[in-house]
Amino acid sequence: MQTTNQHFDVIISGGGLSGSLMALSLSKLTKADGCLLSIAIIETLLVNQASPADENALFDGRVLALSHGSANYLAKLGVWQHLKNDACAITDIDISDRGHFAKARLTAKEFRVNALGYVIDMARIGKAQLKALAQNTKDNVHWFSPDSIVDIHWQDQDENSIDKSQVKVSLKSGKTLSAQLLLGCDGVQSPVRKLANIEVSCDDYQQVALIANVSTSKAHHNKAFERFTEQGPIAMLPLTPVQPSTQSAIESLKANTSSSTAGVSRCSLVWTMTPEQAQEINKLDDEAFKIELERAFGSYLGAITHVGKRDTFPLVLLQAQRQTYFRMALIGNASHTIHPIAGQGFNLGLRDVEVMADLVSKALAAEQDIGNFGLLHAYQVNRTKDQRQVIQLTDSLVTLFANDLPPLVLGRNIALQALNYLTPLKKALVKKTMGY
């Protein structure tokens, strides 16, 4: 196998949601000589570089809740224009505890914004990012796909290295690439994280998330629901109506997990429960499932009229023990995977991208090495703080609402009700969930 050597400014491992967004965020940055950053994206799946917006395999059918801040960042990068017609705005959020008196309500109007967040298919976000990347970049972004990193050589650690300002990666194809900075955007099983021997802590919540798209007899009016039950929290997120223009589009939508069911009100259901409960509920036919869901969720949206394809995902809290290594940083799921209870997972990863892009931009403006220790340390400090705050929020909600001890039940319901009246507390909560 013939070996070739190529040099880039940045190597990105993974071309999915985090990787394509990272490439887009860096693609218009220029160096001191006026040239754009040269970027290599290494992706294990085949990407059609002539028409990357047509890719399906890179993204699964789940639905994501985009925070207000995330939508603003995607708009800044030219992605939002491809998404806004398919994104469903969340103008209100109702939080309740099944069988108890308390409710909390959050409204966009109260915080003087058009929406607290947006709900959209993961696949649409990914395709929009690839489309923006194809439209808005020149020849400075290069795809290596299908290919993967099989070894990394950190020259900073090599005393005999002539050039210590590079990191080199060996690809499965036999190619060797070098760069000043390597970014791991390659998911939960991140190969570059493993090659760097960065350990992870993994806490199993002993829960799974059952997801499906459902239709209801009452319109959602852009309201999201977070309903805590004895089995686990139920999130009902509003979706845009399906408006296919052709019969083939209808059939395609029916087959797609993320776009199945078209009714008076389409919602994305995320139902947290134990694995044993999930097994029993998954045995139910659609009619029995509707009854069980109505019993758990209540009558806020009337009857459940349609149920799409059901899938379950195990819920774990995964945290890399460090965010950086020599000339390398972890982005998105390669660094952290959190409980979906507050819909913060993708938004947390997006902020990883935003912070890294900002730090690289500042380093270029100061004519500094973009893989220098100071930049990586600043990234480590920033992301560790943000991740800790979000994880504390989600963990606290999981623990608090999973406990049926009477004092805790009373206390959480008082706190939930008080949230409507304690403006500073509500502002702090909403600010964090909106991504600021």
N, C-alpha and C positions, 0 to 999 in steps of 0.2 A: 504494500500500500504506500503510495507516494505521500510524503509529508510536505505540507506547505505552511509557511509562517506568515501571519498577517498581524499588523499592529493597529489598534484602535485606541481612542481615548477612554471609552467605557465599554465594558462587556456586561450584558444583561442575561442572566440565566433564567429562562422562562419567558414565553411570549403571550401568556394569558392576560387576565385582568390587570394584575399588578405590573407585569412586564411591559405590556403594550402601553400602559399609561405612563410608566417610568420613561420609556423611550420617547414618547410624545412630549413629556415635560422637559426633557433635555435636548430635544432635537433642534430647537432654534437658538440654543446658546452658542455664542461664538468665543473663540480663543483670542489671544492678544494679536495674532497675525490676521484676524478678521475671518478666519475659516470657521465653519460650523464644527461642533463636536462630531467626531466619527464614532458611531455606535454599532456594536454587534449584538444581535439578539439570537440566542441559541434556544431552540424549541424542539422538543422531542417529537411533536406531531408535525405533519406536513402542512405548511402554510402556502397558499396560492398567492405569491407576491404580486402577480398581475392584477388580482382582484381579492385582496385580503378581507374585504368586508363581507364576502360570501362564506367565510369560515363558520362551521357549526361545531366541529369536534372540540375546539378549545374551551368551550363554555357549556356548562350544564343548564338544565331547565329551571333552576330555582329562581325565585323572585327576591330582589334586594330592596331594602329601604334606604334610600339616599337621604342623608341629612341636608339641611339647607346649605351648610357650608360646602358639602361635597358637590352639590349641584352648581354652586357658584364657581368652584374650581374647574369643573368640567366645561362650564360656559367660557371661562378664561382660555381654555385650551382648544376651543372650537368643537367640542364633542357634543355639548348640550343641544345644539341646533339640529342634530340628528336624532335626538331623544325626546325633545319636549312634547311632541305630538302623541307619543306613546306613554309618557310618564303620567301617573295619576297623583295629583297633589293631595297631601294630607293637610286639611285645614283644621281638624279637631282630633283630639285623642281622648277617649274615655278609658279610665282605669278603674277596675272594680274587683272585689273579693267575693267570690260566689258564696251565697248563704249568709252574708254579713251586710251591714248597713252602709258602709263607707264607699264613696266614689270620689274620684278626682277628675277634673276636666281641664284640658289644656287647649287653648285656641290660638290660631295664627293671628287673629285680629288683636288679641290681647298683647301680643308682642310685636305688632305693627309690621308683619311680614305677610306675603301672599300665601305662603305655605310653610308648615313646620318641617316638611320633608316631602319626598316623592317615592312612589313605589313603581318599580319597573323590572322587567325580566332581565336576569343576569346576561343572557345571550345577546339581548339588544344593546346593553351597555358595552359588552366586549366588541361587538361588530362595529358599533359607532366609534369606538376608540381606534380600531384598525382602519376604519374608513378615514378618520381624521389624520391618522399617521400616514396613510397612502397619499392623501390629498395635499397635506401641508408640509411634507418633507421632501428634500431633494435626494441626492445620491449619498447622503451621509449616514443613512440607516441601512444596515445590511442584515439580512436574515440568514441563519444557518439552520435549515430545517429540511427533513427531520435529522436531528443531530443531538448530541448531549455531551456534557462535560464528564470525563472519566478520571481526570487528575488535575490538580492545581499545584503550581510551584510558586511559592511566595519568595520573591528575590530579596525582600527586605530582611529576611531571616538568614540569607545565604551570604556568609562573610566573603566568599570568593566571587560573588556576582559582580560583573563589571557595571551593570546598570541596576541599581537598587530601586529605581522609580517605576518598576513594572511588576505586574502579576501575570503569570503565564498559565493558560489552560490548555489541556490536551483534550481533543474531541474524539468521539467514537469513530468519526470518519477518517481520523489520522491527521487532521489539521491541527496546527498549534496557533493559538491567538494570544496576543499580549495586550495589556492596557494599563493605564494608571489606576483604574478603579473597577472592581468587580461587584456587581449588585445581584444578590440572590433573590429573585422574584419567582421562585420555582416551587411554591406550595408547601403543604404540610410535611411532605416527605423530602424536603429540599436536599438535593444532591450536594450542593456547595456547602450547606451547613454541616452535612455529615463529613464531607472531605476536610473541613476545617476542624472537625472534632468538637464542635460546639454542642454541649449537652443541652437537653431540654427537660423541663419538668412537665409531667403530664398527670392531671387530676381527672379521673373519670367521674362524671356527675351521676353515673348509673341512671341516665335518662336518654331517651331518644326524641328527636323531633319528627313528628309525622307532618308531612307537608302535602297539600293538595290545593287546587283551585276549586272554589265552590261558587254557586250562585244562590241568591236568596230572594225571597218574595218582596222584601222592602229594599229600596235604594239606599246605598251607604252614604250618599251626600258627602263624599270625601272625608268621612270620619273613620279613624282607626280605633280598634278596640284592643285593650290588654286586659284579659279576664283571668284572674287567678282562681284555680280550682284545686280540689283535693288531689287530683291526678297530676296537675302541673299547669303552668300558664298557657292560655290560649290567646294567640294573636290573630286578629282578623284585619288584614290590610286591604284598603280599597284598590281596585284595579280599574283601568279604563275599559269601556265596552269593546267587545270584538266586533269589528266592522269589515269583514272580508269582502272583497270585491268580486271574487270568482268562486266557483264551486271547489276548485282545486285548493284555493286558500283556506276554505272552510275545512276541508279534509286535513290539510296540513296543521291547522290550529287544533283540531280534535286530537291529532296524534302527538302534539307537543305538550309535555307536562306543564310548561310555564304559561300556556295560553289556552288550556282546555276549558270548556264550559263557557257559554254565553247566555246570560240571563238578565233579569231586571237589574241585578247588582252582582258584579263579579268581585270576589275577594280572594286574597291569598291567605290560606289557613296555615298557621304554624302551631301545632299542638304538642306540647311537651308532656311526656309520660314515661313510665318505667318501661324497660324492654318487654317485660311480661305482659303489661297492659297493651302495648303496641301489637304484640303477637295476637292477642285475643281480638282487638279491634280490627286488625287487618283481615281477620277471618270473616268479618261481617260483610254481607253484600251491601250494595250502595244504599238500599232502602233502610236497612238496619243501622248502617253507619250514620245516615242522616238523623235518625232518631236519637242515637247516642250523642252526636254532636250538638243537637238542639238541647238535649237535657243538660249537657255540660256548659254550653255557651249561654243559653237563655234565649229570650225572644227579641233581643235588640234589633235584629234584622229580619224578623219574621221566620218563616219556614225555610229550611235548606231545600232548594229545588233541584239542584244538580251538583254532582260531585265528580271532579276530574280524577286523573290518575293519582294514586297515593304512593308516596315514597317515605322511607324513614332513614334518618341519619343519626348515628351515635353522637352524643354530646360530651366533649372533653374540653378541658382548659389546658392548652399547650402554650408554654412560654420558653423561648430560647434563653439560656442563661446569660447570654450577652448578645448585643445587637450588631457588633462589629468584630472584625478580625483584621489582620494585616491587609490593607488596601481592599477591604471587603466590608459590605454591610448587608444586612438582611431586611427584606421589605415584605410587608403583608403577611400572608399565612406562613411563610417561611420563618417568621419571627413569632407569630402569635395566632392562636385560634381560640375564640372565646364563646361563651354561651350566647345564644341568639335572643335572649329575653328582652333586650332593649334595642335590638336591631343595629348594633354598633360595629359588627365585625368588618364589613367592607369599608365603612367610613374611617375606621382606625387605620386600616391599611392604606387608604387614600392619603391620609395625613402623613404616613411614612413617606410616600412619594413626594408630596408637596414640600415637606421639610428637606428631604435630600436634594430636590431640584433647587430649592432656594440656597442651600449651603454651597452647592456646586457653582451656582450663578455668582455668588459672592466671592468664591475662591478665584473664579476666572477673572472677575473684575479687578481683583487685587493681584492678578498674575501669579497666583499660588498653585502649587501642585494639588490637583483635585482628589488625590488619594492620600493627602497628608493626615497625620495623626490628629491635628487640631480639628479638622473637619469631621473626622469619624468620631472623635470624642464628643463634639457638640451634638452630633446626631444621636449618639448613645444616651446622652443626658436628656435631651428633649423627648425622645421616644419612650424611654423608660418611665419618665414622669407621667406622660399622657396615658400610656398603657396601664400603669398602676392605678390611675384614677378611674379609668373605664372598667377595669377588672374588679375594682372594689365596688363600683356601682352595680355591676351585673351580679357579682357573687352575693352581695348583700340582699338583692332582690330575690335571688334563688333561695337563699337560706331563710330569709324572713317569711316568705310566703309558702315555704314547704313545711313549716312547723305549725302544728295544731294545738300547741299548749295554750290554754285559755288566756294567760297573761299576755303572751305574744300576739295572739289573735286580736285581743282588745287594743293592745298598744299599736299594732300596725294599722288598725282601722281608724283609730284616733289620728294617727299621723297622716293617713291617706285623706281623711276628711279635712284635716288642718291644712293640707297642701293647697286647698282652694283659697285659703285666706292669708297664708304666710307668704307674702310677695317675694321677699328675698330668697326663701328656700325654693320657691317655684322658679324664679329667674335663674338660679344656679343650676337647677336640674335641666331646665329647658335649654339653657345656653350650652351645656355639655352635650346633650343629645342632638342639638342642632349643629354640632361640630365646631364650636367656638370656645 
